[in-house]
Each structure stands twice: as C-alpha cells, then as structure tokens.
Amino acid sequence: MFIATLLSAPEKANLDRVTVESLRDAWAGGAAEWLNPGVAAEFELPEVPANRWQVWEGLQRLGVDLVIQPAEGRQKRMLLADMDSTMIQQECIDELADVAGVGDRVKDITARAMNGELDFEGALTERVGLLKGLPQSVIGQVIAERITFMPGGRELLATMKANGAYTVLVSGGFTAFTGHVAGTLGFDEARANTLLVADGHLTGEVARPILGREAKMQALTEVSARLGITHDQVMAVGDGANDLGMLGMAGAGVALHAKPAVAAQCDIRINHGDLTALLYIQGYRVDQFA
C-alpha cells in the first residue's frame, strides 16, 4: 500500500478539496484525510500510478507538491539535515563573502557547486581562500544580522524528537554556524567544517579533512549503526549536489527547494511547502506538532 500526500505552502493554504478529491478519484484511492486544512491532505493508493510525474508537473503549476511513498514505515526514527538553504534560508559562506566585498564572485561559485557543476571540495577551498583576512568577529555579526531559519524547522525538530527520533545537522558549511543553528533548533549533534583562524582573522583555509558528500553519507551510516536502526528508518533533507549521496541512502530523501539538477534525482521533492512538509509526509497532523 502507498500513500499520496498533497501539500501547499502554509502561508498560502491553497490546497482545495476539489484538487485532492479529483486526484483521489482518478487514481481510485482511499478516503482523503486532511492533515491540515488548505495545507496538507493524504489518501491511500494500491500502487504507484504510471502517470505520477505528469500529474506532479501539473500540480506544480498550481503551487502544490505531490509525494507518493510506501505506507509502511514512513514515520522515521532519525533526521539527517543539511544546514545552508535547508535549515536556514541563507548560504553562510555567501553572507561572509558579501561582508568581505567578494559576494558576487563567491555566490556564483556556490550556485555552480550546489548544482553539481563544480567539485565541492575544490569550490569550498577557493571560496574560503577569498575570505582570507576577514576578522573572526564578522561571523558573529553575520549570525546576528543575516541568518534566518527556514519556516517549519522548529516544529520539525520538536515533533520528531518528541516521538523518539534522533536528529543530526550535517553541513558542508562551518562549525561556527552549525553550533548556533543546532543549539537553537535542538539538534542532538552536528557535523561541519572548521574555518581556521589566526590572530583573530580568517586564514583563508579550512581544516582537513573537508566534510562534503562522502562525509554526509558516512554520518548517515555511522549514526544509524550507533542507534541500531536501518537506513530505511532515516529521513534526510537537503538541496545541493553534495546532499545527493545521503538523500539516496535514506529511506526518505527529501529535496527541499532544491536545485533542478538535484531534485530530478529524488522521488520526494518539496518546492512549495516548508519544513513542516517533512512531518506531513510522515503522517503527522498539524494538531500533533510539538
């Protein structure tokens, strides 16, 4: 048995009953259940429809996401999350670069790396090099003035943890930022790269080994083994090419507002919903959010 979940952006709440019930009838699905009126609804399916992606494209034009997944085991016991443009709305290195006066150059490299056009490690090394000489104090300034959380993140963490899940923040970004994000949102642990500092200024180098695609996959393997759970019991979420490894390994790999080349390789694509979509696709109703 499978579950089809339809989702809209919570601030728009434009998922209507006609859309849900018309699709349910066309696919001979079960009774529709509203997880949050106007925002999320689901119904059972005996099989994955052959025209799934054609329907998905049509719904995208209406501002609606569609996710189809096996009904069994969809409530996960571990969350593995990327940070930049996933748990927060910015790319931290881009914000640092903007302060350093090299913003446009770094943003171009970041976009190409996240789209899989550049080697992640090489791109990170090049971008960090452009930050050489920046006062370390700028990091705190960026956190205070520029970093904002992705909507739904607090509810996602609190609800999954209240239901026994373990949460890990794993980022190709930097520990100076993951410490703040993990501490604020309540992640159980965090892994990231370390910016090297000397005499109160960034050296333009990052500590080795650099945490990228392979390290994110390693985190999934190590933590799930430590917890005694299978990869099928893990939900991973990210938006960039360096997330594809962990998204492919996880039982539910969610491409959240992802680059097109990344989303195309994932079955779960959230383009309109926020991070609460990760709760709805696990079957949580809005009144069950912590």
N, C-alpha and C positions, 0 to 999 in steps of 0.2 A: 504494500500500500504506500502511496505517496501523498504528500501534502503540497498544495499550491497556495502560496501566500502572496497577496497583493498589497502594496504599500505605497503611500504618498508622503510628501513632505509634511511633517506635523504642523508647520506654520500655515500650510495651505489647506490641509484636511480636505482634499478634493477627490477622494475616493468615494464614488457613489454606488448605491445599491444596484443600479441598472448594469453598471460595468461588471461588478462582481457576479451577479446572478446570470447575466448573459453568457459570461465565460464558463461559469459552472454548468449551465445547461448545455452549451455547445460541446463541452468535454464530458458530459454525463457524470459530473462529480457529485459528491455528497452534499449534505446541508451546509450552507455557508455560516461560519461563526465569525462575529465581529470581535476582534481583539481590542480595537479602539475605534469607535465610530468615526468615519471620514478619513481614517488614517491607515488602518490595517484590518484585513479580513483573510480568512483561510477556508479551504474545503478539501476534502479527501478526493484522491484520484486512484483508479485501479492500475494505471500505468502512465508513463510519461508520454504526452501527446506528440505525434510526429511533427506537428506544426508549432511546437513550443517557441522557437526563436522568431518565427514570423509574427506570432502573437506578441511576443516580448517587444519587438520593434514597434508594433502598433501602439502598445501601451506606453512606451517611452514618449511618444509624441503627445500623450495625454498627461504626462508627468506622473506616471505610475510605474513602479518596479514590480516585477514578477519573479518569484523564486519557487522552484519545484525541487523537492528533495525527499528522500525516504522518510516515512513517518517514524520508523523505529530509531531510537537513539538520537533524536535531533536535539535534545537538551544536553548540552555539553558540560564536561567537568573541568575544563581548562580553557582559558582565553589567552592567546598569544597575540599581542598587538604591536604594530608599528606605531611610531610616535608622530613624525612630521607629516602634516596633511592627513593625518588619521585621527589621533587622539587630540592633536592641536590643529589649528587652522593655518599654520604657517610652516615654512621650511626654516629651521633655526639658522642654518648657515647663510641663507639668503638675507635674513634680517641682520646678522652680524656684518655681512658684506656691505649692506646698504649703509650702515653706520660708518664703515671703513671707506666708503666712497667708491667701491668696486661692485656695487649691487647689480647693475645690468649684466656685466660680464659673468658673474657668478650665477645669477638666475638662469642664464642661457645654458650654462654647463649643467646645472641641477636638472633643468627640464629635460635635456637630452639624456642624462644618466638615468632619470626615473622612467623614461620611455624606452630604455634598453638600447639606446643608440651608442652609449659610451660605456667602457669598463668602469664599474662602480669604484673600485679601489683607486684607479688612476685619476678618475674625476674628483674624488674626495681629496686626494693628495694635492691636486692642482688648486682646488678651491681653498683649502686650508692655507696653502702657501701664499695666497693673496691676502690673507689676514695677518701676516707677519707684522709685529709691532703694535698691534691693536691692544690698548690697555685691557687687562683682565676684568676691570670693573665694568666694562661695557656689557659683559654677559649678564650681570645683574640688572643693568639698565634695560636691556632687551627683554628679559623675563618680565620685568615690572611694567614696561610700556608697550610692548608689541605682541606678546604671546597671549592668545585667546584659545579657550578649549572648544573642541568640536561639540556641538549640541548633542546631548544624549549620553555623553561619556560617563558622567557621574551615576546616572541611572543604570547604565550597563554594568559598571563595576559593582555597584552596591547590590544589584539584584542577583547577579551571578554568584557573588561571594556569599550572599545570604542563603543561597541554595547549594552551597558546598563547593563551588568551583574555585580553582586556583588561578591567579592572574599574573601574567608576565608581560612587562613592557620591554620590547627588544628593538633597538634602533640603530641605524647606521649613522645617527647623529651623535650627540655628545652627552657625557655623564652630567655636565653642569646643568643641562636642561632636563634630562630624564629624572634626575633627583627631585627636581621641583614638580614635574608632571606626575611621577609615580607617587610622591608623597601627598600631593593634593587630591588625586583621584583615588588613592588607596590600593595601588598595585602591590602584590605580595613581593615581587622582586623586579629588578630592572637590569638590562644589559645594554651597553653603548660604548662608543669610542671615547677616548680621553684626549682633550686638547692639551698640548704641552705648553707650560708657562715658565718663563724665567724673568726675574726682576720685575714681576707684576705685569708683564706683557706677553702676548701670544708669540710663540717662536716660529709659527708658520708650519708646524709639524704636528702630527697626530701619533699617539703611542701605537706601537705594533704589538700583536697582530691587529689589523684593521677588521672591525666587525662589519661584514657585508652579508651577501646572500647565503653563503655556506654557514656562517655563524648563526644566522637565524634558524636555519634548518637544524643545526646542532643543538640549539636551545630547545627546540620542539622535542627532539629525540631525548636529550638529557633530562629535561624536566618531567616529561610524561613517564619515562622509565623510573625516575625517583618517586613519582606519585603512584606508580603501579597501574597506569591506565594505558589504553591503546591510542594510537594516532586518531582513530575514528571518534574518540571522545574529546577531541580538541577542536576549538574554533579559532581560526587565525584570521586576522584582518589587516589589510594594507592597501597601498595604492600604487607602488612603484615596481619596476622590473626586479629590483633586489628582494622583493617580497614573494615573487612567484614560486620559489622553492618551497617555502613554508606553507603557502596557500595550497600548493598541490599535495603536500603531505598530510595536511589536516583533514579531518572528517568533514569539516565545513570551512572552506577557504573563501573568504568574503573580499571581493574587490570593491572598496568603498570610494566612490567618486574618483575612480582610477583613471590613469592614462588609457586611451583607447586600445593601444597595443597590449596593455596588461589585462584589461577587462575581457578582451577577446579570448583569453586563455583560461578564464574562470567561469564556472557554472553559476555562481552566486554573485550577482552584480547589483550593487546598490548605488544608483545615481541620483535618486531624488530624496530618499529617506535619510535620516541622520543615524547616529549610533544606536538609537533605540530599535532600529530595524533589526539589529542582531538579537534583540530579545524577542521580537515578534516572530522571527523565523524559527525560534526555538519553542514557540507556542505560548509564551507568556502574554497574558492580558495586561492592559495598562493598569488595572487595579491590583496587579500582583507585583508591580515595580516597587523596589525598596526605596 
